[in-house]
Each structure stands twice: as C-alpha cells, then as structure tokens.
C-alpha cells in the first residue's frame, strides 16, 4: 500500500512539472522566436535566414525579397543537386510550389551572406 501511495504522489508531481514545462517553453518560444529544427532541411533554412540576402548581378527576375524569404521559410532543399561540400560558399537548390507552379531558387550560402543567383518556374 505504501508503494502505491508513493507512486501516486510521484505521478502528481510529475504531471504538475510537465504541465509547467509545456506552458513555460511555449511562452518562451513565442517571445524569443526560438524554433526547434532537427532535420537537415530545417537547419539549413534556419541558418540561411540568419544571414543578409544579396542578389547576384545576373539575377534576371524581379528582385522580390518577400518571395525569396518565403523560400527560406518553407522551401524544400534538393540535397542531391546541391553542393554542400564546398568550403567557401555552399550552393543550394530550393524548390517551392506556388499557385500550381514549381519554383526553383539557386542560392549560395557563404559564411557572411546569402546570394540569390537564379529563380525559375516550371509547370
């Protein structure tokens, strides 16, 4: 009987602690904008969002930073085509579906900036 009583008190304390942590961490992540990225796609995009965006000289589309930022928030990186082994600047191919079209963005991620190189659409 004593074991069941101790187990009950343990479960009560554990549940109160879990509820406290859930509310505390949810509030903390909303205030600081912290997000938990575990997958490679999310980690690379988060790193790219932390750097300033620069357009290359041969970027032939209208320079719409909002569109490019949308690629950096919820785009899909094609790691098969991307050059992730480069030392100086890594090249990433990011794709995103917008209004029925598949858009592709080629970027270079350097240590201090992101360079948008080309943007193209396919049906």
Long-range contacts (C-beta under 8 A, 24 or more apart in sequence): 40-77, 40-79, 41-76, 41-77, 44-77, 44-92, 44-109, 45-72, 45-73, 45-75, 45-77, 45-94, 47-109, 48-72, 48-92, 48-107, 48-109, 48-114, 49-73, 51-109, 51-110, 51-112, 51-113, 51-114, 52-112, 52-113, 52-114, 53-113, 53-114, 53-116, 54-113, 54-114, 54-115, 54-116, 55-115, 55-116, 56-115, 56-116, 56-117, 56-118, 58-117, 58-118, 59-116, 59-117, 59-118, 59-119, 60-118, 61-118, 61-119, 67-119, 68-105, 68-116, 68-119, 70-96, 70-98, 71-96, 71-103, 71-105, 72-114, 75-105, 89-115
